[in-house]
Protein backbone atom coordinates (compact mmCIF):
# COMPACT_ATOMS: atom_id res chain seq x y z
CA UNK A 1 0.00 0.00 0.00
CA UNK A 2 2.83 2.39 0.89
CA UNK A 3 4.47 1.71 -2.49
CA UNK A 4 1.23 2.49 -4.32
CA UNK A 5 0.85 5.75 -2.39
CA UNK A 6 4.44 6.75 -3.19
CA UNK A 7 3.92 5.95 -6.87
CA UNK A 8 0.76 8.07 -6.94
CA UNK A 9 2.54 10.97 -5.22
CA UNK A 10 5.38 10.80 -7.77
CA UNK A 11 2.80 10.81 -10.56
CA UNK A 12 1.24 13.99 -9.15
CA UNK A 13 4.63 15.68 -8.62
CA UNK A 14 5.73 14.95 -12.18
CA UNK A 15 2.42 16.31 -13.43
CA UNK A 16 2.89 19.48 -11.35
CA UNK A 17 6.33 19.98 -12.86
CA UNK A 18 5.00 19.53 -16.38
CA UNK A 19 2.07 21.85 -15.73
CA UNK A 20 4.34 24.55 -14.27
CA UNK A 21 6.79 24.27 -17.16
CA UNK A 22 3.99 24.80 -19.68
CA UNK A 23 1.69 27.23 -17.86
CA UNK A 24 3.90 28.95 -15.25
CA UNK A 25 3.63 28.59 -11.47
CA UNK A 26 1.11 31.40 -10.97
CA UNK A 27 -1.32 30.02 -13.54
CA UNK A 28 -1.25 26.41 -12.37
CA UNK A 29 -4.17 25.27 -10.22
CA UNK A 30 -4.72 22.03 -8.30
CA UNK A 31 -7.23 21.10 -11.00
CA UNK A 32 -4.52 21.56 -13.64
CA UNK A 33 -2.18 19.31 -11.68
CA UNK A 34 -4.91 16.68 -11.35
CA UNK A 35 -5.63 16.92 -15.08
CA UNK A 36 -1.95 16.53 -16.02
CA UNK A 37 -1.69 13.55 -13.64
CA UNK A 38 -4.92 12.06 -15.05
CA UNK A 39 -6.45 11.79 -11.58
CA UNK A 40 -9.33 13.52 -9.84
CA UNK A 41 -8.75 16.70 -7.85
CA UNK A 42 -9.82 14.71 -4.80
CA UNK A 43 -6.83 12.37 -5.25
CA UNK A 44 -4.49 15.37 -5.37
CA UNK A 45 -6.12 16.78 -2.22
CA UNK A 46 -5.73 13.40 -0.50
CA UNK A 47 -1.94 13.45 -0.87
CA UNK A 48 -1.25 17.20 -0.62
CA UNK A 49 -2.76 20.01 1.44
CA UNK A 50 -2.75 22.63 -1.31
CA UNK A 51 -0.81 23.89 -4.32
CA UNK A 52 2.03 25.25 -2.16
CA UNK A 53 2.37 21.85 -0.51
CA UNK A 54 2.55 20.12 -3.91
CA UNK A 55 5.34 22.44 -5.03
CA UNK A 56 7.21 22.16 -1.73
CA UNK A 57 7.30 18.38 -2.18
CA UNK A 58 8.12 18.78 -5.87
CA UNK A 59 11.14 21.00 -5.29
CA UNK A 60 12.40 18.96 -2.39
CA UNK A 61 12.22 15.87 -4.61
CA UNK A 62 13.64 17.43 -7.78
CA UNK A 63 16.51 19.34 -6.12
CA UNK A 64 17.36 16.18 -4.18
CA UNK A 65 17.58 14.19 -7.42
CA UNK A 66 19.69 16.90 -9.07
CA UNK A 67 22.12 16.87 -6.14
CA UNK A 68 22.37 13.06 -6.16
CA UNK A 69 23.24 13.03 -9.87
CA UNK A 70 25.74 15.88 -9.56
CA UNK A 71 27.41 14.35 -6.49
CA UNK A 72 27.60 10.94 -8.20
CA UNK A 73 29.20 12.50 -11.29
CA UNK A 74 32.16 13.91 -9.34
CA UNK A 75 32.75 10.80 -7.22
CA UNK A 76 33.58 8.81 -10.35
CA UNK A 77 36.56 11.10 -11.10
CA UNK A 78 40.14 10.96 -9.83
CA UNK A 79 41.36 14.55 -10.26
CA UNK A 80 39.93 17.94 -9.36
CA UNK A 81 39.78 19.11 -12.96
CA UNK A 82 37.98 15.93 -14.04
CA UNK A 83 35.59 16.41 -11.11
CA UNK A 84 34.84 19.95 -12.26
CA UNK A 85 34.36 18.82 -15.87
CA UNK A 86 31.97 16.09 -14.75
CA UNK A 87 30.06 18.53 -12.54
CA UNK A 88 29.63 21.07 -15.34
CA UNK A 89 28.63 18.35 -17.81
CA UNK A 90 25.98 17.13 -15.37
CA UNK A 91 24.75 20.66 -14.66
CA UNK A 92 24.54 21.52 -18.36
CA UNK A 93 22.78 18.22 -19.01
CA UNK A 94 20.92 19.23 -22.19
CA UNK A 95 19.14 22.29 -23.60
CA UNK A 96 15.72 20.66 -23.18
CA UNK A 97 16.23 19.55 -19.57
CA UNK A 98 17.93 22.78 -18.51
CA UNK A 99 15.20 24.87 -20.12
CA UNK A 100 12.40 22.95 -18.44
CA UNK A 101 14.02 23.01 -15.01
CA UNK A 102 15.18 26.64 -14.99
CA UNK A 103 11.87 28.00 -16.30
CA UNK A 104 10.08 26.33 -13.41
CA UNK A 105 12.87 27.13 -10.93
CA UNK A 106 12.89 30.86 -11.73
CA UNK A 107 9.11 30.87 -11.22
CA UNK A 108 9.57 29.00 -7.95
CA UNK A 109 12.20 31.47 -6.72
CA UNK A 110 9.70 34.31 -7.14
CA UNK A 111 7.50 32.57 -4.54
CA UNK A 112 10.21 32.01 -1.92
CA UNK A 113 9.85 35.31 -0.09
CA UNK A 114 6.45 34.36 1.32
CA UNK A 115 6.95 30.66 1.95
CA UNK A 116 9.19 29.35 4.73
CA UNK A 117 9.13 25.77 3.43
CA UNK A 118 10.32 26.96 0.01
CA UNK A 119 13.10 28.97 1.68
CA UNK A 120 14.31 25.93 3.62
CA UNK A 121 14.23 23.66 0.56
CA UNK A 122 16.17 26.19 -1.51
CA UNK A 123 18.72 26.69 1.27
CA UNK A 124 19.25 22.92 1.47
CA UNK A 125 19.69 22.78 -2.30
CA UNK A 126 22.43 25.41 -2.11
CA UNK A 127 24.08 23.71 0.86
CA UNK A 128 24.22 20.55 -1.27
CA UNK A 129 25.60 22.45 -4.27
CA UNK A 130 28.23 24.13 -2.10
CA UNK A 131 29.30 20.75 -0.72
CA UNK A 132 30.08 19.63 -4.28
CA UNK A 133 32.06 22.79 -4.98
CA UNK A 134 33.91 22.40 -1.69
CA UNK A 135 34.89 18.82 -2.58
CA UNK A 136 36.27 19.94 -5.94
CA UNK A 137 38.19 22.83 -4.41
CA UNK A 138 39.68 20.71 -1.61
CA UNK A 139 40.79 18.09 -4.12
CA UNK A 140 42.41 20.80 -6.27
CA UNK A 141 44.21 22.25 -3.25
CA UNK A 142 45.53 18.78 -2.36
CA UNK A 143 46.80 18.38 -5.91
CA UNK A 144 48.18 21.93 -5.89
CA UNK A 145 46.35 22.83 -9.11
CA UNK A 146 44.05 25.47 -7.54
CA UNK A 147 45.08 28.52 -5.55
CA UNK A 148 42.22 29.75 -3.36
CA UNK A 149 42.48 32.10 -0.38
CA UNK A 150 38.89 31.72 0.84
CA UNK A 151 37.36 28.28 0.22
CA UNK A 152 33.82 29.32 1.21
CA UNK A 153 33.85 32.35 -1.06
CA UNK A 154 35.12 30.24 -3.97
CA UNK A 155 32.51 27.57 -3.19
CA UNK A 156 29.67 30.10 -3.39
CA UNK A 157 31.19 31.67 -6.51
CA UNK A 158 31.11 28.35 -8.37
CA UNK A 159 27.33 28.07 -8.00
CA UNK A 160 26.84 31.78 -8.77
CA UNK A 161 28.66 31.27 -12.07
CA UNK A 162 26.67 28.12 -12.86
CA UNK A 163 23.25 29.62 -12.18
CA UNK A 164 24.14 32.94 -13.81
CA UNK A 165 25.36 31.17 -16.94
CA UNK A 166 22.28 28.98 -17.22
CA UNK A 167 19.81 31.79 -16.54
CA UNK A 168 21.50 34.06 -19.08
CA UNK A 169 21.48 31.22 -21.63
CA UNK A 170 17.78 30.63 -20.91
CA UNK A 171 16.95 34.31 -21.45
CA UNK A 172 18.62 34.28 -24.86
CA UNK A 173 16.21 31.59 -26.11
CA UNK A 174 18.79 29.91 -28.34
CA UNK A 175 19.52 26.23 -27.73
CA UNK A 176 22.60 26.43 -29.95
CA UNK A 177 24.28 28.65 -27.34
CA UNK A 178 24.08 25.91 -24.68
CA UNK A 179 27.61 24.58 -25.30
CA UNK A 180 28.95 28.12 -25.55
CA UNK A 181 27.60 28.99 -22.10
CA UNK A 182 28.84 25.68 -20.71
CA UNK A 183 32.33 26.54 -21.93
CA UNK A 184 32.18 30.07 -20.52
CA UNK A 185 30.96 28.69 -17.19
CA UNK A 186 33.77 26.12 -16.97
CA UNK A 187 36.49 28.60 -17.94
CA UNK A 188 35.15 31.24 -15.52
CA UNK A 189 35.22 28.76 -12.63
CA UNK A 190 38.80 27.77 -13.45
CA UNK A 191 39.76 31.46 -13.32
CA UNK A 192 38.09 31.88 -9.92
CA UNK A 193 40.03 28.84 -8.69
CA UNK A 194 43.30 30.17 -10.16
CA UNK A 195 43.89 26.92 -12.01
CA UNK A 196 47.56 26.08 -12.60
CA UNK A 197 48.03 23.61 -15.46
Buried (B, 14 or more C-beta within 10 A) or exposed (E): EEEEEEEBBEBBBBBBBBBBBBBBBEEBEBEBBBBBBEBEBEBBBEBBEEBBBBBBBBBBBBBBEBBEEBBEBBEEBEEBBBBBBBBBEBBBBEBEEBBBBBBBBBBBBEBBEEBEBBEEBBEBBEEBBBEBBBBBBBBBBEEEBBEBEEBEEBBBBBBEBBBBBBBEBBEEEEEEBBEEBBEBBBEBBBEBBEBEE
